[in-house]
Amino acid sequence: MDNKDKLGLELKSIMDEDTRNINLSPSTIDKILGYRRKRLRERIIDFLNKEIEIPLAPAIIGLAGLLIITSVPKDIFNSQNIKIIDIGSSQVIVREKEVAKR
Amino acid sequence: MGEKTLIKNLKKKKEDAYIELVNLYGNKLLKTLYLMIKDEKEAEDIVQETFIRVFKYIDGFKGDSSIYTWIYRIAQNIAKDRLSSRMATVHYEDMEIEPEYVEDTLIGKIDREILREQLNNLKFIYKQVIVLFYFEELSIKEISEILDEKEGTVKSKLSRGRDLLRKALEKGGRFNG
């Protein structure tokens, strides 16, 4: 079926003419787009539902590093010597540290 | 932005994509609906509702047709619900389907004002396909997808609508379409 015959062209021309000044009003466009502007609640839900992509290798390395840091005692490299001397019901803690030689 | 990118961004709920979609199809849809129902306010309300539904259900768009066709289908459904009283029900299964388009026998000068008047007076079901075919320049297949009707039915409606217009033009007066 051809829409470029005489009647078709005439119809198209009439319809173009009739709708020349028909356009969406700014208020309607605002209403349409305003519907999509996210509210705070929607943004929070979106954030919570967001898929986060984490690269596996750096994630494993990072996790292993964290485990090492937390599991190894802090004073492992400290060469301090602690002596506890009991005097009656009291205790005296003596910490010996190496003093840098001059 | 290509159509695929536009759809992808709409599904990602990007604000720019919404604006682009309204800019691309808003006025076009309004003009088409206005031609069908001749009520600018009503047409604008339908456009508004259409886009709100499009945004809401974009995740369900599978890309079987162009987004443009999909938007029109939604608009047609809304228009059908809102304007059901204006639409006459015709059983096309009983209607003879013309295998080919009947040759245009309209010779000579077309009276533009009569044609405009007759077009406006045409029943909604005929005007609908005439607007989609001649104004939107959609194919029979696309119209059948929008209206969810067989291509033969669309062709019949188009031929019938054209016949009514042609007869009215020949008589130079009113018809009972």
Interface residues (C-beta under 8 A of the other chain):
Chain A: M1 D2 N3 D5 K6 L7 G8 E10 L11 K12 I14 M15 D16 D18 T19 I22 N23 L24 S25 T28 I29 K31 I32 L33 Y35 R36 R37 K38 D46
Chain B: K13 E15 Y18 I19 V22 G26 N27 L30 K31 Y34 L35 E40 A43 E44 V47 Q48 F51 I52 F55 Y101 D104 L106 I110 R112 L115 R116 L119 I130 V131 F133 Y134 F135 E137 I140 K155 L158 R162 L165 R166
